[in-house]
Amino acid sequence: MIQTESPRRNRPVSHPATQIAGSNLITIASGKGGVGKTVLAVSLSQSLAKAGQKVLLFDGDVGLANVDIQLGIMPERDLGSVIAGDMTLSDIIIPFAPGRFDLIAGRSGSGALSSLRGEVLRKIRQDLAVLASSYDHVILDLGAGIDEEVRSLTDGAGPKIVVTTGDPTSLTDAYAYIKVTLQQNPDADLRILVNMAKSQGEGRKIYDKLLNACRNFLKIEPPLMGIIEQDEKIASAIRAQSGLLTRYPTSTAAGNIDDVAQKIMKGTA
């Protein structure tokens, strides 16, 4: 693992001043672990940055943080210092030069969000909203689950990309996340992303299953954000502790992620 910091990029933020507060905060969420959220969050951050966007990746999976591990870095400061009250979020931002985006690293072993005091969570949420005004996009890799503490970091107006696979338990848990989120915020901008699909066609069938459940029982139709196909290059990039778009920029999965990034920049789903 490398332990380096590169000079921060300075350039004007391109999103308009009239943007709704928090609308550029993009949550990567799921009802269960093991669906590839972190790889997606890292790759999406790099894809957006590659397209000229100013991006901050926030590792919100407190207790099981692993963005830094996947990127092969050893951050000198992380979210643990913020939780302890020693630093603010802006103090711990790390420029990640290879991906051309900024990073707020989580803190492995620091305990789950449910163990944090309410005022700590509120302060982190408030500081995150302030930081978001300085970026085109903030990608939040949210811990898996439907606990209120997990969802409390993303009460804002930004889109919530719910990641699922074709596994029945993954679909069930994704539906549960959507249901609970809607109970808290009926106007939540929920979108579905199918990961690890054998093909685009299979991915569409998986999406249709979840869509039908949402349509029949929740009376909503969350749009399809994208389908990421199974790709052996993903596992290879993880083993190499390198971003997928750095190591295999022309891979099938990288192309799928670029398509999702384009949708985000165009404001479409």
Residue, then its C-alpha position, 0 to 999 in steps of 0.5 A: m500500500i502506498q502512503t502519499e498525498s498529491p497537490r489538490r486540484n483547484r478549478p471552478v465548480s461547474h454546478p449552478a449556484t441555484q442547485i438545491a442543497g444536497s442534490n449533488l450528493i449521490t448515495i450508493a446504498s443496498g439492503k445487504g452487503g456483498v453486492g459490490k457497492t464500494v467498487l461501484a462507488v470508487s469506479l463511478s467517482q473516477s468515471l465522473a472525474k475523468a469526464g472533468q467533474k470535481v468529485l468527492l468520495f465519502d466512505g460512509d461505511v463506518g466500522l467496515a470502511n474499505v475504500d482505502i484498501q481497495l485503492g491501496i492507500m494508507p490515509e494519514r487522517d480519516l473519519g475516526s478523527v471527526i468522530a472523536g471531535d479532533m477534526t472536521l470533515s474538511d480537515i480530512i479530505i485527501p486528494f487521490a491523484p490516480g483517480r483525480f478525485d478527493l477522498i474522505a476515508g472511513r475508519s475500519g473498526s470504529g464501530a457501526l453508525s448505530s453506536l455513534r451519538g446522534e449529535v455526531l451523526r447530525k454534525i457529520r451530515q451538516d458538514l457533508a452538506v456544506l462540503a457538497s457545495s464545493y463539488d460537482h458530485v459527492i459519492l457516498d458509499l453507504g454501509a449496507g442495511i436499513d437502520e435509521e442511523v445508516r440512512s440518516l447521513t443521506d436525508g437530503a435531496g440527492p439521488k439514492i442508487v440502490v444496488t442489487t444483484g439477482d440473488p433473491t436475498s439481495l432483491t428482498d433487501a433492496y426492496a426493504y431499503i426502498k420501502v423504509t426510505l420511502q416511509q421516512n421520505p416519500d419524495a426520495d429520489l430512488r433509482i435501481l442499479v443491477n450489479m454482477a448481471k450475466s448480460q444486459g438482458e438478464g440485468r433487465k429481468i432482475y430490474d423488472k422483478l424489483l420494479n414489479a414489487c415496487r409498483n404493486f406494493l409501494k405504488i412507485e416506479p424507481p427508474l433503472m440507473g444502469i446494469i453492470e455486467q459480470d467482469e473478471k477484470i473487477a476481481s483482478a483490479i481489487r486484488a491489485q488494489s487499483g481502481l477498475l478504470t485505472r487498470y482496465p479502462t476498456s473493460t466491459a464493466a468500466g464501460n457500463i460504469d461510464d454509461v451510469a456516469q453519463k446519466i448522472m451528468k445529464g440528470t437522467a435515469 
